[in-house]
Amino acid sequence: MAGPLSMIRKSLDQTRLLWYRARLAGMGPGCQIAAGASLQYPGRIELGAGVGIGRHATLRANTDARPGIRLGDQVAINDGVVINANRGFVSLGERSWLGPFCLVYGNGGVTIGRDVLIAGHSSINSVSHSARRRDIPINDQPLLIDPVVIEDDCWVGLNAVVLQGVTIGRGSIIGAGAVVTRSIPPWSIAVGVPARVVGEREETPDTGMTGHEARS
């Protein structure tokens, strides 16, 4: 039975891709969209080549921005990720990676660069609520919206939280469980609640070899 079942799954996968290709704002070759993934408002979602979207991931482009959600070439969206444009936008650069069950709110605009690694259960939030008044519910007070930028080659650890108005500079590392409330300079190592810079990545002499070549 393995043969026929495999053929059925392959046929369903191809049908799913054809359905999305006809509805998305753009979709490069070699994309994979797993069963159970939900791409809502597909006309405002753009996928580059080789994008992978895991099981039960949700991309919700509820915005007037076009594209409301853009995933560059070779972006990986793991199982259970939620990306919600919320009248803003979310953009991920080439070869970036969102681990399982990450949450991204794009109200104020979220820009994630190339080769960014964001570990599972992390949150990126470009919106919060004003709470200055006590005579009316917080739910009725204005939203506070500011963009989030994570520049190229950053690594954000498990369960980290990145809040509105923050820029994480190129090449930085954010420790597991950190809460980033203010911008982080390039090449920094930041940990804690709230996150503070505790070090800097060292420069590496140019050997002319890639990491793979140096290890072989």
FENMO-V713274 format. One record per run of one state. SS is the DSSP state (A for helix, B for strand, O for the rest). FROM is the first residue (numbers start at 0). TO is the last residue. Records with the same first field share a line. If there is no record, write none. Layout:
# FENMO-V713274
SS->FROM-TO ; FROM-TO
This chain:
# FENMO-V713274
O->0-0 ; 21-24 ; 27-30 ; 33-36 ; 40-40 ; 47-50 ; 53-56 ; 60-67 ; 71-74 ; 77-80 ; 84-88 ; 92-95 ; 98-101 ; 105-108 ; 112-115 ; 118-121 ; 125-125 ; 129-136 ; 140-141 ; 145-146 ; 150-153 ; 156-159 ; 162-165 ; 168-171 ; 174-177 ; 180-182 ; 184-186 ; 191-191 ; 193-194 ; 200-209 ; 215-215
A->1-20 ; 41-43 ; 137-139 ; 210-214
B->25-26 ; 31-32 ; 37-39 ; 44-46 ; 51-52 ; 57-59 ; 68-70 ; 75-76 ; 81-83 ; 89-91 ; 96-97 ; 102-104 ; 109-111 ; 116-117 ; 122-124 ; 126-128 ; 142-144 ; 147-149 ; 154-155 ; 160-161 ; 166-167 ; 172-173 ; 178-179 ; 183-183 ; 187-190 ; 192-192 ; 195-199
